[in-house]
């Protein structure tokens, strides 16, 4: 799961989100957020709710 609502739409072209095996890249650039931590926290929250 990757929250894309925080990505700004570029003036030209598209944003391409990829995973290189270690990190998530936004248009070949490293994200300034840590989506792995975000996913882990969301999974823990969901587990606690269930």
Rosetta constraint file for C-alpha pairs under 8 A:
AtomPair CA 1 CA 39 HARMONIC 6.49 0.50
AtomPair CA 2 CA 35 HARMONIC 6.39 0.50
AtomPair CA 2 CA 39 HARMONIC 7.54 0.50
AtomPair CA 3 CA 35 HARMONIC 7.87 0.50
AtomPair CA 9 CA 14 HARMONIC 7.32 0.50
AtomPair CA 9 CA 15 HARMONIC 7.04 0.50
AtomPair CA 10 CA 14 HARMONIC 6.72 0.50
AtomPair CA 10 CA 15 HARMONIC 7.23 0.50
AtomPair CA 15 CA 26 HARMONIC 6.46 0.50
AtomPair CA 15 CA 27 HARMONIC 5.36 0.50
AtomPair CA 16 CA 25 HARMONIC 7.98 0.50
AtomPair CA 16 CA 26 HARMONIC 5.78 0.50
AtomPair CA 16 CA 27 HARMONIC 4.74 0.50
AtomPair CA 16 CA 28 HARMONIC 7.63 0.50
AtomPair CA 17 CA 24 HARMONIC 6.95 0.50
AtomPair CA 17 CA 25 HARMONIC 5.66 0.50
AtomPair CA 17 CA 26 HARMONIC 4.65 0.50
AtomPair CA 17 CA 27 HARMONIC 6.08 0.50
AtomPair CA 17 CA 28 HARMONIC 7.81 0.50
AtomPair CA 18 CA 24 HARMONIC 5.74 0.50
AtomPair CA 18 CA 25 HARMONIC 5.20 0.50
AtomPair CA 18 CA 26 HARMONIC 6.60 0.50
AtomPair CA 18 CA 27 HARMONIC 7.63 0.50
AtomPair CA 18 CA 28 HARMONIC 7.51 0.50
AtomPair CA 19 CA 23 HARMONIC 5.74 0.50
AtomPair CA 19 CA 24 HARMONIC 4.53 0.50
AtomPair CA 19 CA 25 HARMONIC 6.07 0.50
AtomPair CA 20 CA 24 HARMONIC 6.66 0.50
AtomPair CA 20 CA 25 HARMONIC 7.44 0.50
AtomPair CA 23 CA 30 HARMONIC 7.38 0.50
AtomPair CA 24 CA 30 HARMONIC 6.58 0.50
AtomPair CA 24 CA 31 HARMONIC 6.57 0.50
AtomPair CA 24 CA 35 HARMONIC 7.57 0.50
AtomPair CA 25 CA 29 HARMONIC 5.10 0.50
AtomPair CA 25 CA 30 HARMONIC 4.73 0.50
AtomPair CA 25 CA 31 HARMONIC 5.82 0.50
AtomPair CA 26 CA 30 HARMONIC 6.29 0.50
AtomPair CA 26 CA 31 HARMONIC 6.12 0.50
AtomPair CA 34 CA 38 HARMONIC 6.43 0.50
AtomPair CA 35 CA 39 HARMONIC 5.97 0.50
AtomPair CA 36 CA 40 HARMONIC 6.21 0.50
AtomPair CA 37 CA 41 HARMONIC 6.16 0.50
AtomPair CA 38 CA 42 HARMONIC 6.15 0.50
AtomPair CA 39 CA 43 HARMONIC 6.05 0.50
AtomPair CA 40 CA 44 HARMONIC 6.18 0.50
AtomPair CA 41 CA 45 HARMONIC 6.11 0.50
AtomPair CA 42 CA 46 HARMONIC 6.13 0.50
AtomPair CA 43 CA 47 HARMONIC 6.08 0.50
AtomPair CA 44 CA 48 HARMONIC 6.13 0.50
AtomPair CA 45 CA 49 HARMONIC 6.26 0.50
AtomPair CA 46 CA 50 HARMONIC 6.27 0.50
